[in-house]
Amino acid sequence: DIIKNVIGKMADRKLEDHQKIHRLWINILNESELKHTKLMGVKNGTVSVYVDSPAWLYQMNTQKRKILDRLKEEISTIEYLSFRIGKIT
Protein backbone atom coordinates (compact mmCIF):
# COMPACT_ATOMS: atom_id res chain seq x y z
CA ASP A 1 0.00 0.00 0.00
CA ILE A 2 2.84 2.39 0.79
CA ILE A 3 4.43 1.89 -2.63
CA LYS A 4 1.08 2.37 -4.41
CA ASN A 5 0.49 5.53 -2.40
CA VAL A 6 3.92 7.00 -3.22
CA ILE A 7 3.66 6.11 -6.92
CA GLY A 8 0.14 7.53 -7.04
CA LYS A 9 1.28 10.82 -5.53
CA MET A 10 4.19 11.05 -8.00
CA ALA A 11 1.84 10.42 -10.94
CA ASP A 12 -0.61 13.03 -9.66
CA ARG A 13 2.19 15.59 -9.32
CA LYS A 14 3.40 14.94 -12.88
CA LEU A 15 -0.15 15.34 -14.20
CA GLU A 16 -0.60 18.59 -12.27
CA ASP A 17 2.72 19.92 -13.62
CA HIS A 18 1.76 18.99 -17.19
CA GLN A 19 -1.63 20.68 -16.82
CA LYS A 20 0.01 23.80 -15.39
CA ILE A 21 2.53 23.93 -18.24
CA HIS A 22 -0.28 23.49 -20.75
CA ARG A 23 -2.23 26.42 -19.22
CA LEU A 24 0.92 28.57 -19.25
CA TRP A 25 1.64 27.58 -22.85
CA ILE A 26 -1.83 28.72 -23.94
CA ASN A 27 -1.34 32.06 -22.16
CA ILE A 28 2.16 32.70 -23.51
CA LEU A 29 1.63 31.98 -27.21
CA ASN A 30 -0.67 33.78 -29.61
CA GLU A 31 -3.41 32.01 -31.56
CA SER A 32 -1.31 31.55 -34.68
CA GLU A 33 1.60 30.07 -32.73
CA LEU A 34 -0.74 27.69 -30.94
CA LYS A 35 -2.06 26.40 -34.27
CA HIS A 36 1.46 25.45 -35.40
CA THR A 37 2.78 23.94 -32.15
CA LYS A 38 1.95 21.01 -29.91
CA LEU A 39 3.19 20.68 -26.35
CA MET A 40 4.46 17.10 -26.04
CA GLY A 41 5.51 16.94 -22.41
CA VAL A 42 8.20 17.51 -19.82
CA LYS A 43 11.06 15.22 -18.92
CA ASN A 44 14.08 16.01 -16.76
CA GLY A 45 13.37 19.75 -16.83
CA THR A 46 12.97 19.92 -20.62
CA VAL A 47 9.70 20.98 -22.22
CA SER A 48 9.34 19.27 -25.61
CA VAL A 49 7.29 20.91 -28.33
CA TYR A 50 6.47 19.86 -31.89
CA VAL A 51 6.15 22.45 -34.64
CA ASP A 52 4.63 21.70 -38.03
CA SER A 53 7.23 23.12 -40.42
CA PRO A 54 10.81 24.37 -40.71
CA ALA A 55 9.50 27.93 -40.90
CA TRP A 56 7.71 27.55 -37.58
CA LEU A 57 10.73 25.83 -36.08
CA TYR A 58 12.76 28.93 -36.91
CA GLN A 59 10.01 31.27 -35.69
CA MET A 60 9.67 29.52 -32.34
CA ASN A 61 13.43 29.27 -31.83
CA THR A 62 13.66 33.06 -32.20
CA GLN A 63 11.29 33.33 -29.21
CA LYS A 64 12.76 30.47 -27.21
CA ARG A 65 14.39 32.58 -24.48
CA LYS A 66 11.26 34.69 -23.90
CA ILE A 67 9.00 31.63 -23.69
CA LEU A 68 11.42 29.74 -21.45
CA ASP A 69 11.75 32.69 -19.09
CA ARG A 70 7.96 32.95 -18.76
CA LEU A 71 7.65 29.22 -18.06
CA LYS A 72 10.46 29.35 -15.49
CA GLU A 73 8.71 32.18 -13.64
CA GLU A 74 5.92 29.77 -12.75
CA ILE A 75 7.74 26.42 -12.66
CA SER A 76 11.32 26.72 -11.45
CA THR A 77 12.22 23.13 -12.36
CA ILE A 78 11.98 23.86 -16.09
CA GLU A 79 15.46 24.33 -17.54
CA TYR A 80 15.18 23.83 -21.29
CA LEU A 81 12.74 24.24 -24.16
CA SER A 82 13.13 21.91 -27.12
CA PHE A 83 11.42 22.46 -30.48
CA ARG A 84 11.39 19.85 -33.24
CA ILE A 85 9.37 19.22 -36.34
CA GLY A 86 6.55 16.76 -35.79
CA LYS A 87 2.92 16.02 -36.48
CA ILE A 88 0.43 18.52 -35.09
CA THR A 89 -3.08 17.12 -34.68
Residue, then its C-alpha position, 0 to 999 in steps of 0.5 A: d500500500i505504501i508503494k502504491n500511495v507513493i507512486g500515485k502521488m508522484a503520478d498526480r504531481k506529474l499530471e498537475d505539472h503537465q496541466k500547469i505547463h499546458r495552461l501557461w503555454i496557452n497564455i504565452l503563445n498567440e493564436s497563430e503560434l498555438k495552431h502550429t505547435k503542440l506541447m508534447g511533455v516535460k522530462n528532466g526539466t525539458v519541455s518538448v514541443y512539436v512544430d509543423s514546419p521548418a518555418w515555424l521551427y525557426q520562428m519559435n526558436t527566435q522566441k525560445r528565451k522569452i518563452l522559457d523565461r515565462l515558463k520558469e517564472e511559474i515552474s522553477t524546475i523547467e530548464y530547457l525548451s526543445f522544439r522539433i518538427g513533428k505532427i500537429t493534430 
